[in-house]
């Protein structure tokens, strides 16, 4: 079991470049199934979730590998349409592959996905949407079997603007007959990136970034090369890590518009934010101020940043309130922060954090990806040494986290 060992108290300073977006890369890799040709992807992070996704593609019959900093996928010889159960359980976003497989082959078999334990994330919204496209869906011995003679465009009204469901509909309908309209669609930047990729491949998708997306079905798609967007959650994480240590860093390769909900909250804490083109600088105050946060679908405050902010606010002056509106089990990390002497209470979906002057390094257990990043954030500012176990969760979503932090003056080691 790998772990991070962190000596707290080091002020972060220096300059790094962000990695490509995990949450954009995964649906784009899934979309590479659709063209039955060659896809070249750049700026894809070298993380565990990507490795598992590429392994699934290879088991389905694709050629998929990383070479000279890019990912090459050839889906021309793909014939299998069943996603392996053991890999499906390792990766929540593997359900996105179903939309792409159905879109190309009119048939797919998969089981319920796994991933982080952060509360109920039912796939009934996915199934409901796929049925709207004329896809027959049956459950048998824990497997979901999808089949259709034809996929027909339809008007689909989402009960909730789910990112995954929006992406799955887009993937399933780009080769469908007629037009598909998604109302109450998710508006996250990763949806926009998927639209750009699909259109580069020859699809006809419009409206991404707004709450109505239109997909006009086409008959075939072409070879494509594409550069994946920067990871806004990784960028936000490093900004918070810098804020809690009273540091000053510059991050390159940033889409400033995508992180405004994050930077505006950081400015409320007293941090000074400067941005120019694709670069952002944070200069942290000596003492952070408490803030109130409510997680919401984009353009609201992202649920993926809630835990990292929670860790940062343990040392802020005053009382901070966090309301988690997206997932119902995303406060697990707070139990570990309490052991560090953080003053935290939880009532349902509300966490109340009373800032304290110091927290202490201890041995902790990461229980999910973003919660693990939160523990790293707290450890960087804690007095003494912290050991963070189960960092496999963290490695799922952050590329070379320890190396980047060392480049910023942190004292962190990865022990295998």
C-alpha positions, 0 to 999 in steps of 0.5 A: 500500500503506497503512502505519502509522507509529508512534513508540514510547515513549508510555504509553497512557492514557485511555478508549475504547469497544470496537467490535462483534465481527467474529467474531460479526457475520460469521455473523449477517450470513450468517444474515440470508439465512435469513429472506428479509425485513429485518434491522437490525443494530447495533454491527457494526464498519466493517471490511474483512471486513464490507464484503466480506461485504456485497458478496457479499450484494449480488451474490447479490441482497440489498439490503445497506448501512450507514446511520446506524450500522446495517446494513440487509439485505433478502434478499427478492429474493435468487435467486443461490446461487453465491458469487463465487470472487474474493470467496470467496478474500478472506475465510475466513469466507465459507464460513459463507455456504454454510450459510445459502444451503443452509439457505434454497435447498437449493442452493449453489455455492462455492470454497475460501475464502481469508483469513489465511495461518495454517496449514491450515484445511480445510473437510472438516469443513464438508463432512462435517457438511453431508452428515450433514444429507442434502446432496449435495456434489460437487466440479467444477473447483475448485467445491463444489456442494451440493444437497438435496431436503430438509434433515433434522435429524441427530445430528452429532458433531464431531471438533474443536469448530470455531467455523466448522463449528458455525456452518455447521450451525446456519445450515443446519439452522434451516429443516430438517425435525426436530431437529439435535444438535451434539455437541462443539460450539464454545462460544465467546461468538460462538456464543451471540450467533448463537443469540440472533440466530437465536432473535430471528428465530424459530428454535429453538436451545438449548445454545449456550455448552455442548458440545451444541447442539440445533436444532429446525427451523422453517418460516419466520423473521421480520424482526429487529433485533439488537445485536451483542456487543462484540469480545473480541479487540479488547478484549484487544488494547488491554489488551495494548497498554496493558500493554506501554507501562506504561499505564492505560486504561478500556474501555467496552462489555465483556462481562467474562465473555467475556474471563476467560481473557485478563484472568487471564493479564494479572493473572499478568503483574502487571497490575491489572484492575478491572471494573464492569458493562460497563467494564474498567480495566487498570493496568500494572506498571512491569515485566511478568512472564513467563507460560506460555500454551497456546491452546485452544478456549473457555473456554481461551486464544484463539488470536486473542490469542496473537500480541498476547501474544507481542509484549507478552511480549518486554519481560517479566521472565523467560522466557515459553512459548507453545504454539499448539495451534489453528493450525500457522502462527501464529508468522510474526510472531515473525520480525519481532519478532526484527528488533526485537531481541526474543529468541525461539526457536521449536520446532514449536508452541512459542515461547520468549520471553526478555524483554529490556529494550528493542526497537527500531523498524524497518520490518515486514511484517504477514502476517496480521490478528492478527500485524499487531496484534502488530507494532503492539503491539511498535511502541508500546513500541519505541525509535524509529520503526516502519513497518508495511506490508501493514496491509490485514490489520489493517484486516480486523479492527480498526475505526479502530485508529489513531484509537483509539490516538491517543485513548489518547496513542499517536503513530500515523499511517495513511499511504495 
